[in-house]
Every structure is written in C-alpha cells, then in structure tokens.
C-alpha cells in the first residue's frame, strides 16, 4: 500500500496537470458560458451549456500523460509496472471522489442561485446529473474515473506500439462501433435501445458506466504488462 501511495504522490509533484489545469479549463468554459448568457437571454427552460464536459476531457488527457510522460521515470525509480499502474489508479479514485464532490457543491450553488441568476445550467446535466446530491456525486465520480482510465489506456497503447498502434487502436474501436450499429439495424432493435435509454434510471446507468470503467482499467493493466521502456 505504501508503494501505491508513493506513486500517487509522485504524480502530484506536478499539481498543475492534475489539480489546477482541469479546474482552470472548466472555470474558463464556465465564464465564457456566463458571458454568452448575459448577452443572449436563455429560453424559458434555461440555458444548458454542455461545458462541463471540459473537465472530463482534460482528465482523459491527464490519464494519457500519466502513461506517456511520467511512466519511464517512475519505473526508473524502481517501481514495478503493477505498482505504478495501481498507484496511478489510486490517484484516479481520489481525484474522482474529490472533484466529484466539488462538482456536486457547485451544482447545489447553481440550484440555489437559479442558474447563477441567469438561468444557466452548467453543472446540471438533464437526467444524469439533475437529481439528489448523492446521485450527482456518484455519476461525477464514475465519469471522472472512466475518462482518466480511458486516457491511461490510450497512453499505454502509444508507449507499446507507437503511432501505428494508436491509430489501429482507434480504428478498432470505430469498427466495433460500426459493427454494433449494423447489427442493431439488421435486427431492427433500435426501438428496444430507445426504450432502454428512456426507462433506465440514472443510478442504473451509473452502474453500467462503472462496469465500463473497470473494463477499461483491466484493459490498460493488461497492456502495461508488456510495455517496454
């Protein structure tokens, strides 16, 4: 356990990447959306921005950097691949819990102020982050971890197979997605999928996303075992 904590602390030697920039980019997006709302009055239902996605995208970038920029030096310090990966995963869980709590608090403030006094819904996302505080925190936590782990896997694929492998990795995901679309179209199952997304609860969807996050984490761990430095 000590090794895992030390790996997490090793990453936090660079607080700009892991602590400051994700929030800084999101705050910038938030201020831009407030400025737009001040100029263009929102509709009767409020102004839903989608700008919250910025923090998740940046954590995906952080996950990639943790496996490309930081991995070689971490292994040079004598940390095993398993220890490095699990220690980074520990950091992911801690960041997800704390950042998710911060987003939950900001959503509560947004509710109390009526959308920052302008009907802006930046931290409230219809359906998935628009319920009780614990639902918002749990969904935020799972999504933050999922994006970070996804970025870690991208970084590991690049370290193991360089750019050709990364392009093949992306292409494989596109092929799988297209295959699913073709199968669903041939079997005429689109109504069933639409029914699922219109009836599933946010907590159930959170569980599905958590399972996907675990799958991504396992995929990254399997890839790391054969990475050469």
C-alpha positions in Angstrom: 0.0 0.0 0.0 2.9 2.3 0.8 4.2 1.9 -2.8 0.7 2.9 -4.2 0.6 6.0 -2.1 4.1 7.0 -3.1 3.2 6.6 -6.8 0.1 8.8 -6.3 2.3 11.4 -4.6 4.8 11.1 -7.4 2.2 12.3 -9.8 1.2 15.1 -7.6 4.7 16.6 -7.8 3.1 18.1 -10.9 0.0 19.7 -9.4 -0.5 21.9 -12.4 -1.5 19.0 -14.6 -3.6 17.0 -12.1 -5.1 19.6 -9.8 -5.0 23.1 -11.4 -5.5 22.8 -15.1 -8.6 20.6 -15.1 -10.4 23.1 -13.0 -8.9 26.0 -14.7 -10.1 24.9 -18.1 -13.5 24.2 -16.7 -13.8 27.5 -15.0 -12.8 29.3 -18.2 -15.5 27.4 -20.1 -18.0 28.4 -17.3 -17.1 32.1 -17.5 -17.4 32.0 -21.3 -20.9 30.5 -21.0 -21.9 33.1 -18.4 -20.8 35.8 -20.7 -22.8 34.3 -23.6 -25.9 34.0 -21.3 -25.5 37.7 -20.3 -25.7 38.7 -24.0 -28.2 36.1 -25.3 -31.1 35.6 -22.8 -31.8 31.9 -22.1 -35.0 30.2 -23.1 -37.9 29.5 -20.7 -36.2 26.2 -19.8 -32.9 27.8 -19.1 -29.5 27.7 -20.8 -27.9 24.2 -20.9 -24.3 24.6 -21.9 -22.6 21.2 -22.1 -19.4 23.0 -21.0 -19.0 20.6 -18.0 -17.5 18.1 -20.5 -14.3 20.1 -20.4 -13.1 18.7 -17.1 -13.7 15.2 -18.2 -11.8 15.7 -21.4 -8.9 17.2 -19.6 -8.8 14.3 -17.2 -8.6 12.0 -20.2 -5.6 14.0 -21.3 -4.1 13.7 -17.7 -4.6 9.9 -17.9 -2.7 9.8 -21.2 0.2 11.9 -19.9 0.5 9.7 -16.8 1.4 6.7 -19.0 3.5 8.5 -21.6 5.3 11.4 -19.9 5.6 10.1 -16.4 5.9 6.3 -16.8 9.5 5.9 -17.8 10.9 8.0 -14.9 8.5 6.2 -12.4 9.9 2.8 -13.5 13.5 4.1 -13.3 12.8 4.8 -9.6 12.4 1.1 -9.1 8.6 0.9 -9.1 7.1 -2.2 -10.7 4.7 -1.9 -13.5 1.9 -3.3 -11.4 2.7 -0.9 -8.6 2.9 2.1 -10.9 -0.5 1.2 -12.5 -2.3 0.6 -9.3 -0.8 3.7 -7.6 -2.0 5.8 -10.6 -5.4 4.1 -10.2 -5.4 5.1 -6.6 -4.8 8.7 -7.6 -7.7 8.4 -10.1 -10.1 7.3 -7.4 -9.0 10.1 -5.0 -9.2 12.7 -7.7 -12.6 11.4 -8.9 -14.0 11.5 -5.3 -12.8 15.0 -4.6 -13.5 16.5 -8.0 -16.9 14.9 -8.0 -17.6 16.4 -4.6 -16.6 19.8 -5.9 -18.9 19.5 -8.9 -21.7 18.5 -6.6 -21.3 21.5 -4.4 -21.2 23.8 -7.4 -24.4 22.2 -8.7 -26.1 22.9 -5.4 -25.0 26.6 -5.6 -26.3 26.7 -9.2 -29.7 25.4 -8.0 -29.9 27.9 -5.1 -29.0 30.9 -7.3 -31.4 30.0 -10.1 -28.6 29.2 -12.5 -26.2 31.9 -11.3 -29.0 34.5 -11.6 -29.3 33.9 -15.4 -30.9 30.5 -15.8 -27.6 28.9 -16.7 -27.3 25.2 -16.2 -23.6 24.4 -16.4 -23.3 21.9 -13.6 -26.8 20.4 -14.0 -27.0 17.9 -16.8 -30.5 16.7 -17.6 -31.3 13.2 -16.3 -27.8 12.0 -15.3 -26.8 14.9 -13.0 -30.0 16.6 -12.1 -31.2 14.6 -9.1 -30.3 14.2 -5.4 -26.8 15.3 -4.4 -25.5 11.7 -3.9 -26.6 10.8 -7.5 -24.7 13.8 -8.9 -21.6 12.9 -6.8 -21.7 9.2 -7.8 -22.2 9.9 -11.5 -19.5 12.6 -11.5 -17.1 10.2 -9.7 -17.7 7.3 -12.1 -17.4 9.5 -15.2 -14.2 11.2 -14.0 -12.6 7.8 -13.2 -13.8 6.4 -16.6 -12.3 9.2 -18.6 -9.0 9.1 -16.7 -8.7 5.3 -17.1 -9.6 5.6 -20.8 -6.8 8.1 -21.2 -4.4 5.8 -19.4 -5.1 3.0 -21.9 -4.5 5.3 -24.8 -1.2 6.3 -23.3 -0.2 2.7 -22.8 -1.1 1.7 -26.3 1.0 4.6 -27.6 4.0 3.6 -25.4 3.8 -0.1 -26.6 3.0 0.3 -30.3 3.8 4.0 -31.0 1.6 5.9 -33.5 0.7 3.0 -35.8 -0.6 1.0 -32.8 -2.5 4.1 -31.6 -4.2 4.6 -34.9 -5.0 0.9 -35.1 -6.5 1.1 -31.6 -8.7 4.0 -32.6 -9.7 2.2 -35.9 -10.6 -1.0 -34.0 -13.0 1.0 -31.7 -14.6 2.6 -34.8 -15.0 -0.8 -36.4 -16.6 -2.2 -33.3 -19.0 0.8 -33.1 -19.9 0.4 -36.7 -20.4 -3.3 -36.2 -22.8 -2.7 -33.4 -24.8 -0.2 -35.4 -25.0 -2.6 -38.3 -26.2 -5.5 -36.1 -28.8 -3.3 -34.4 -30.0 -2.0 -37.7 -30.3 -5.5 -39.3 -32.1 -6.9 -36.2 -34.3 -3.8 -36.0 -33.5 -3.4 -32.3 -33.4 0.4 -32.3 -36.8 0.7 -30.5 -35.5 -1.6 -27.8 -32.4 0.6 -27.3 -34.5 3.7 -27.3 -36.8 2.1 -24.7 -33.7 1.2 -22.5 -32.4 4.8 -22.5 -35.9 6.3 -21.8 -36.6 3.9 -19.0 -33.3 3.3 -17.3 -32.6 5.2 -14.1 -29.6 7.4 -13.6 -28.3 5.2 -10.8 -28.6 2.1 -13.1 -26.7 3.9 -15.9 -24.1 4.8 -13.3 -23.6 1.1 -12.6 -23.2 0.4 -16.3 -20.6 3.1 -16.7 -18.8 1.8 -13.6 -18.6 -1.6 -15.2 -17.2 0.0 -18.4 -14.6 1.9 -16.3 -13.5 -1.4 -14.7 -13.2 -2.9 -18.1 -11.0 0.0 -19.3 -8.9 -0.3 -16.2 -8.3 -4.0 -16.8 -7.5 -3.4 -20.5 -4.9 -0.8 -19.5 -3.4 -3.1 -16.9 -3.1 -5.9 -19.4 -1.4 -3.6 -21.9 1.1 -2.3 -19.4 2.5 -5.7 -18.5 4.2 -5.9 -22.0 5.2 -2.2 -22.3 8.9 -1.8 -22.9 10.7 1.3 -21.7 
